[in-house]
Amino acid sequence: MRTPLKLADAHPGPAFPVTLDGREIEALPGQTVAAALWAAGVTSWRTTRGEGRPRGVFCGIGVCFDCLVTVNDRPNQRACLVPLHPGDAIRTQEGTGHDD
Amino acid sequence: MTDLAVIGAGPAGLAAALAAAARGVRVAIVDSATEAGGQFYRQPASGLRSRRPQALHHQWRTWERLRDGLAGSGARFAVQFLTEHHVWSVERDSDGFTVHALLGPEQRESVAVRADAVLLATGGYERVLPFPGWTLPGVVTAGGAQAMLKGGLVVPGRTAVVAGTGPLLLPVATGLAAAGVEVAALVEAAGPKDLVRHGRALVGKLPEGAGYAARLLRHRVRLLSRHTVVRAHGDDRLTGVTVAALDTRGRVRPGTERYLPCDTLAVGHGMLPHTDLAETLGCRLDGLTVAVDDEQRTDVPGVWAAGESTGIGGAALALAEGHIAGRSIAARLRGSEPDPAQWASAAKARTRLRKSAAALDAAYPPPAHWSDQVTDDTLVCRCEEVTAGAVREAVDELGAGDVRTVKLLTRAGMGWCQGRVCGPAVAGLAGCELTPSRRPFARPVPLGVLARQHDMATEKGTS
């Protein structure tokens, strides 16, 4: 099967664990929150303030702010920009992220 | 203090930095990313240790030259490269410029870079016009899908439809296919005749187009030209799209709708330039782009601009413009008049590439009647969750005739993205031209940072 990692002949260091809402997932060195979540098959990690609708990556380059997420208790981080570190705790952000 | 601050490490910024540094200018490049390259040459994160990043790229040799130049420029002063610096404002005062940048992914602290001259090479971002279902997870911008692939070596799903209009769709479709995604269709609003009509100015681009055609064929990607996505389906994530044929006037032909199952839709309708910094500096804009002269100078002394911010035209044009800007800056900072004969070949390339950019722009207009598909319950402003119905009410019943009034009545454009995403759609629904939005800052800035700026300014004033 073709994969992006094979296409670019990538040999990353060992994957490390992070958590999404308490569930353990793996991330590769250098990957952003959004990249690790996509690799884990997750495409939404926020619900909107008004209608509570799910959102994830849209622009992928930090312009649209749709991919906001809570990382290590800090809400409103752009998942497409923030790199992950071992043990980081990602949480689905509900609304403004300041209510819980 | 440096001689020149280059804002943006894409093709334009790098070409300018290298040209200036080679002529003795002290250069600091300021960029928000962790690696140089900008969007076009976005590199895989270094931790992913890719041995073949060129598999995701075009014109790799050019990138190697830029990268090697940056690494060991051979210039009198090494180019200083400031990564993860998110520039939010550039101020001009009596003795130069202050570039204000938020640091790192946290963006809680701001630093100031002082320079005698500034080159704005801020690039562009994608325009996406709304349609029902476009806020579902799984719907991403075409450029976003490409950025995540190039930078993170990830893809959004298993089966994708790539749709919209413009030359970006081809590399996105072939890139996703090469990375293992089944690309169910490339849905392009322009028809083959639209391209032929502008063929003369596109002569240089046609071999490139033929290469993509071969790759589409190899990956068995179906090309649906003169088609559009009319709806994205799904409850909590994308499960498929309905596409339909367009008639010669750009209206959906009734009865041609068909459903394509997919978990990813990569969609885009061309590019828009980032001009916020130029606007706050007071640079004259020509429509949506920064106006520059033959040397790439803006009308504000000490401020040059190159690349997409001066008109969407692609990486090769950005390189030519950046090179010219760098040489002009080197001469002007020495107080001498530059000799345009020295950059004659770059100027020739610039003329030719601007012509083909204009032809591409004409060949790939946004679908003329896109708003016909936008139902009243479709969100237009993704941040503030403002529907098309609310925007139409503001226009039809409350008399709003421009984007600003619609914003005041509906909050469309008041959210995190500051109207960058919904601006074109709101303007279209209001029946007016998209105009520069005159944002005071180029990105959201924490209030604490602004308060500290004020304190510092006050201290300076009283001491």
Chai-1 contact restraints between the chains, C-beta under 6 A:
chainA,res_idxA,chainB,res_idxB,connection_type,confidence,min_distance_angstrom,max_distance_angstrom,comment,restraint_id
A,M1,B,G180,contact,1.0,0.0,6.0,A-B,restraint_1
A,R2,B,G180,contact,1.0,0.0,6.0,A-B,restraint_2
A,T3,B,G180,contact,1.0,0.0,6.0,A-B,restraint_3
A,P4,B,L149,contact,1.0,0.0,6.0,A-B,restraint_4
A,P4,B,L153,contact,1.0,0.0,6.0,A-B,restraint_5
A,P4,B,V155,contact,1.0,0.0,6.0,A-B,restraint_6
A,P4,B,A179,contact,1.0,0.0,6.0,A-B,restraint_7
A,L5,B,L153,contact,1.0,0.0,6.0,A-B,restraint_8
A,L7,B,A55,contact,1.0,0.0,6.0,A-B,restraint_9
A,L7,B,A178,contact,1.0,0.0,6.0,A-B,restraint_10
A,L7,B,A179,contact,1.0,0.0,6.0,A-B,restraint_11
A,A8,B,P44,contact,1.0,0.0,6.0,A-B,restraint_12
A,A8,B,S50,contact,1.0,0.0,6.0,A-B,restraint_13
A,A8,B,R52,contact,1.0,0.0,6.0,A-B,restraint_14
A,A8,B,P53,contact,1.0,0.0,6.0,A-B,restraint_15
A,A8,B,A55,contact,1.0,0.0,6.0,A-B,restraint_16
A,A8,B,L56,contact,1.0,0.0,6.0,A-B,restraint_17
A,A8,B,L153,contact,1.0,0.0,6.0,A-B,restraint_18
A,D9,B,R51,contact,1.0,0.0,6.0,A-B,restraint_19
A,D9,B,R52,contact,1.0,0.0,6.0,A-B,restraint_20
A,A10,B,L48,contact,1.0,0.0,6.0,A-B,restraint_21
A,A10,B,S50,contact,1.0,0.0,6.0,A-B,restraint_22
A,A10,B,L153,contact,1.0,0.0,6.0,A-B,restraint_23
A,H11,B,R49,contact,1.0,0.0,6.0,A-B,restraint_24
A,P12,B,L48,contact,1.0,0.0,6.0,A-B,restraint_25
A,P12,B,R49,contact,1.0,0.0,6.0,A-B,restraint_26
A,P29,B,G47,contact,1.0,0.0,6.0,A-B,restraint_27
A,G30,B,A45,contact,1.0,0.0,6.0,A-B,restraint_28
A,G30,B,G47,contact,1.0,0.0,6.0,A-B,restraint_29
A,G30,B,L48,contact,1.0,0.0,6.0,A-B,restraint_30
A,Q31,B,G152,contact,1.0,0.0,6.0,A-B,restraint_31
A,T32,B,G152,contact,1.0,0.0,6.0,A-B,restraint_32
A,A35,B,G152,contact,1.0,0.0,6.0,A-B,restraint_33
A,A35,B,V154,contact,1.0,0.0,6.0,A-B,restraint_34
A,W38,B,V154,contact,1.0,0.0,6.0,A-B,restraint_35
A,W38,B,P156,contact,1.0,0.0,6.0,A-B,restraint_36
A,A39,B,V154,contact,1.0,0.0,6.0,A-B,restraint_37
A,T43,B,P137,contact,1.0,0.0,6.0,A-B,restraint_38
A,T43,B,G138,contact,1.0,0.0,6.0,A-B,restraint_39
A,T43,B,R237,contact,1.0,0.0,6.0,A-B,restraint_40
A,S44,B,P137,contact,1.0,0.0,6.0,A-B,restraint_41
A,T48,B,E385,contact,1.0,0.0,6.0,A-B,restraint_42
A,G50,B,E385,contact,1.0,0.0,6.0,A-B,restraint_43
A,E51,B,E385,contact,1.0,0.0,6.0,A-B,restraint_44
A,P54,B,P137,contact,1.0,0.0,6.0,A-B,restraint_45
A,P54,B,D236,contact,1.0,0.0,6.0,A-B,restraint_46
A,G56,B,P137,contact,1.0,0.0,6.0,A-B,restraint_47
A,V57,B,V140,contact,1.0,0.0,6.0,A-B,restraint_48
A,F58,B,V140,contact,1.0,0.0,6.0,A-B,restraint_49
A,C59,B,T141,contact,1.0,0.0,6.0,A-B,restraint_50
A,C59,B,G144,contact,1.0,0.0,6.0,A-B,restraint_51
A,G60,B,G144,contact,1.0,0.0,6.0,A-B,restraint_52
A,G60,B,A147,contact,1.0,0.0,6.0,A-B,restraint_53
A,G60,B,M148,contact,1.0,0.0,6.0,A-B,restraint_54
A,I61,B,A147,contact,1.0,0.0,6.0,A-B,restraint_55
A,V63,B,Y125,contact,1.0,0.0,6.0,A-B,restraint_56
A,V63,B,R420,contact,1.0,0.0,6.0,A-B,restraint_57
A,C64,B,C417,contact,1.0,0.0,6.0,A-B,restraint_58
A,C64,B,V421,contact,1.0,0.0,6.0,A-B,restraint_59
A,F65,B,W416,contact,1.0,0.0,6.0,A-B,restraint_60
A,F65,B,C417,contact,1.0,0.0,6.0,A-B,restraint_61
A,L81,B,P105,contact,1.0,0.0,6.0,A-B,restraint_62
A,V82,B,P105,contact,1.0,0.0,6.0,A-B,restraint_63
